[in-house]
Amino acid sequence: MRTRMLAAAIVFASFAAPCAIAGGPDSETMVVVKNEDLVWKDYPGLPGVRFAVVFGDPSKEGPYTIRVRFAPGVMSRPHYHPEARYVTVLKGTWWAGAGDKFDRDNTVPLPAGTFAMHYPRKAHYDGAKDEEVLVQISGIGPSGTIPVNPGEAPK
């Protein structure tokens, strides 16, 4: 469990800070991150899930924003986060369930444009069913993903 959290922290920390756009607002006024400048990486321990840090560093104290892409058919297993997480579905239908027992059929569809908030330390699972899903997640770090049943592999 701590190994997965440490791996995620190392991956998160490997991103450079966003940079100002030439000819745009100065970096003391606004931070602008273009979609094409995002660096996508595999999410540790979750095959079929990729993420990009949009702003901040989830492994450190302070605000962060990440984007997470789920391949079709990929869902996480029950887990929780130490911090509140604010999620906006950007593409596709994201499926979310609550509790410490995974049940793909007991999930709620959250279509693009939907907002959700995960309370800290509350077990849940989520992901994609028939299509690729893209979500944007913000919170106040340090972030972590703690599996409820550490031996249960995601599918």
Backbone hydrogen bonds in HBPLUS format (Angstrom, degrees):
<---DONOR---> <-ACCEPTOR-->    atom                        ^
c    i                          cat <-CA-CA->   ^        H-A-AA   ^      H-
h    n   atom  resd res      DA  || num        DHA   H-A  angle D-A-AA Bond
n    s   type  num  typ     dist DA aas  dist angle  dist       angle   num
A0005-MET N   A0001-MET O   3.11 MM   4  6.46 162.5  2.14 152.3 156.7     1
A0006-LEU N   A0002-ARG O   2.81 MM   4  5.97 158.5  1.86 148.6 154.9     2
A0007-ALA N   A0003-THR O   2.83 MM   4  6.01 160.3  1.87 149.8 155.4     3
A0008-ALA N   A0004-ARG O   2.96 MM   4  6.18 159.0  2.00 147.1 152.6     4
A0009-ALA N   A0005-MET O   2.93 MM   4  6.17 153.9  2.00 145.0 152.6     5
A0010-ILE N   A0006-LEU O   2.92 MM   4  6.20 156.0  1.98 153.4 159.2     6
A0011-VAL N   A0007-ALA O   2.99 MM   4  6.23 162.9  2.02 151.4 155.9     7
A0012-PHE N   A0008-ALA O   2.87 MM   4  6.04 168.2  1.88 154.3 157.7     8
A0013-ALA N   A0009-ALA O   2.95 MM   4  6.03 158.8  1.99 145.2 151.1     9
A0014-SER N   A0011-VAL O   3.11 MM   3  5.31 153.4  2.18 105.8 114.0    10
A0015-PHE N   A0012-PHE O   3.42 MM   3  6.21 157.8  2.47 124.5 124.1    11
A0024-GLY N   A0021-ILE O   2.87 MM   3  5.22 156.2  1.93 137.4 137.3    12
A0029-THR N   A0026-ASP O   2.91 MM   3  5.51 160.0  1.95 119.2 126.0    13
A0030-MET N   A0026-ASP O   3.17 MM   4  6.46 157.2  2.22 155.4 162.4    14
A0037-ASP N   A0034-LYS O   2.93 MM   3  5.35 154.1  1.99 112.9 121.4    15
A0038-LEU N   A0035-ASN O   3.20 MM   3  5.61 166.9  2.21 113.6 117.7    16
A0041-LYS N   A0051-PHE O   2.90 MM  10  5.52 155.4  1.96 150.6 157.8    17
A0051-PHE N   A0041-LYS O   2.82 MM  10  5.52 154.8  1.88 155.1 163.0    18
A0043-TYR N   A0049-VAL O   2.87 MM   6  5.58 168.6  1.88 149.7 146.1    19
A0046-LEU N   A0043-TYR O   3.17 MM   3  5.64 166.8  2.19 137.0 136.2    20
A0049-VAL N   A0046-LEU O   3.07 MM   3  5.69 140.2  2.23 147.5 146.7    21
A0071-ALA N   A0048-GLY O   2.92 MM  23  5.27 153.7  1.99 157.6 164.9    22
A0050-ARG N   A0069-ARG O   2.96 MM  19  5.17 159.8  2.00 145.9 152.2    23
A0069-ARG N   A0050-ARG O   2.73 MM  19  5.17 169.7  1.74 156.9 160.2    24
A0052-ALA N   A0067-ARG O   2.92 MM  15  5.29 148.0  2.02 145.5 152.7    25
A0067-ARG N   A0052-ALA O   2.84 MM  15  5.29 155.4  1.90 152.6 160.8    26
A0054-VAL N   A0065-THR O   2.79 MM  11  5.32 152.1  1.87 141.3 148.8    27
A0055-PHE N   A0065-THR O   3.11 MM  10  5.04 159.3  2.15 140.3 140.1    28
A0065-THR N   A0055-PHE O   2.91 MM  10  5.04 151.5  1.99 142.9 140.3    29
A0060-LYS N   A0057-ASP O   2.90 MM   3  5.61 168.7  1.92 128.6 132.3    30
A0143-SER N   A0058-PRO O   2.60 MM  85  5.19 165.2  1.62 164.6 167.5    31
A0141-GLY N   A0062-GLY O   2.71 MM  79  5.16 156.2  1.76 152.5 144.2    32
A0064-TYR N   A0139-GLY O   2.95 MM  75  5.64 146.5  2.07 158.0 158.1    33
A0139-GLY N   A0064-TYR O   3.15 MM  75  5.64 151.0  2.24 145.1 148.7    34
A0066-ILE N   A0137-ILE O   2.77 MM  71  5.28 160.1  1.81 155.5 162.0    35
A0137-ILE N   A0066-ILE O   2.79 MM  71  5.28 160.7  1.82 152.0 158.7    36
A0068-VAL N   A0135-VAL O   2.85 MM  67  5.36 160.2  1.89 152.5 158.9    37
A0135-VAL N   A0068-VAL O   2.93 MM  67  5.36 164.2  1.96 153.6 158.3    38
A0070-PHE N   A0133-VAL O   2.84 MM  63  5.16 158.5  1.88 149.6 156.7    39
A0133-VAL N   A0070-PHE O   3.04 MM  63  5.16 160.3  2.08 145.7 151.8    40
A0074-VAL N   A0071-ALA O   3.13 MM   3  5.67 157.4  2.19 145.1 143.0    41
A0073-GLY N   A0129-LYS O   2.73 MM  56  4.36 116.8  2.13 111.1 129.8    42
A0128-ALA N   A0074-VAL O   2.85 MM  54  5.42 160.3  1.88 152.9 150.0    43
A0076-SER N   A0126-ASP O   2.76 MM  50  5.52 162.2  1.79 170.8 165.9    44
A0148-VAL N   A0078-PRO O   2.95 MM  70  5.57 176.7  1.95 133.4 133.1    45
A0079-HIS N   A0124-HIS O   2.89 MM  45  5.63 152.5  1.96 153.3 159.8    46
A0124-HIS N   A0079-HIS O   2.91 MM  45  5.63 151.0  1.99 152.2 160.6    47
A0080-TYR N   A0146-ILE O   2.92 MM  66  5.33 143.6  2.05 135.1 146.3    48
A0146-ILE N   A0080-TYR O   2.85 MM  66  5.33 176.5  1.85 163.9 165.0    49
A0121-ARG N   A0081-HIS O   2.76 MM  40  5.44 176.1  1.76 163.9 164.9    50
A0085-ARG N   A0118-HIS O   3.07 MM  33  5.11 156.6  2.13 138.5 145.7    51
A0118-HIS N   A0085-ARG O   2.81 MM  33  5.11 162.3  1.84 154.8 159.2    52
A0086-TYR N   A0138-SER O   2.84 MM  52  5.12 169.5  1.85 154.7 158.3    53
A0138-SER N   A0086-TYR O   2.88 MM  52  5.12 153.5  1.95 139.8 148.5    54
A0087-VAL N   A0116-ALA O   2.76 MM  29  5.10 171.3  1.77 163.9 164.8    55
A0116-ALA N   A0087-VAL O   2.79 MM  29  5.10 155.4  1.85 149.4 154.7    56
A0088-THR N   A0136-GLN O   2.86 MM  48  5.24 154.4  1.93 148.4 157.0    57
A0136-GLN N   A0088-THR O   2.86 MM  48  5.24 160.6  1.90 150.9 157.4    58
A0089-VAL N   A0114-THR O   2.92 MM  25  5.46 165.2  1.94 161.0 166.0    59
A0113-GLY N   A0089-VAL O   2.77 MM  24  5.43 176.7  1.77 149.0 148.8    60
A0090-LEU N   A0134-LEU O   2.78 MM  44  5.41 151.2  1.86 148.5 157.3    61
A0091-LYS N   A0134-LEU O   3.16 MM  43  4.91 151.0  2.24 139.7 138.7    62
A0134-LEU N   A0091-LYS O   3.05 MM  43  4.91 160.1  2.09 130.7 133.8    63
A0112-ALA N   A0092-GLY O   2.98 MM  20  5.53 110.1  2.49 144.0 161.9    64
A0094-TRP N   A0110-LEU O   2.96 MM  16  5.03 158.2  2.01 141.8 134.7    65
A0110-LEU N   A0094-TRP O   2.68 MM  16  5.03 147.4  1.78 153.3 164.5    66
A0095-TRP N   A0127-GLY O   2.87 MM  32  5.39 172.1  1.87 158.4 160.9    67
A0127-GLY N   A0095-TRP O   2.96 MM  32  5.39 134.6  2.17 143.4 154.6    68
A0096-ALA N   A0108-VAL O   3.07 MM  12  5.28 158.8  2.12 138.5 142.8    69
A0108-VAL N   A0096-ALA O   2.78 MM  12  5.28 159.5  1.82 142.0 144.6    70
A0097-GLY N   A0125-TYR O   2.82 MM  28  5.27 165.8  1.84 158.9 158.2    71
A0125-TYR N   A0097-GLY O   3.00 MM  28  5.27 153.5  2.07 137.8 138.4    72
A0099-GLY N   A0123-ALA O   3.02 MM  24  5.05 173.2  2.02 121.4 120.2    73
A0106-ASN N   A0103-ASP O   2.82 MM   3  5.29 158.1  1.87 117.7 125.2    74
A0114-THR N   A0111-PRO O   3.00 MM   3  5.82 149.1  2.10 149.1 153.3    75
A0152-GLU N   A0149-ASN O   2.89 MM   3  5.64 166.6  1.91 135.3 139.8    76
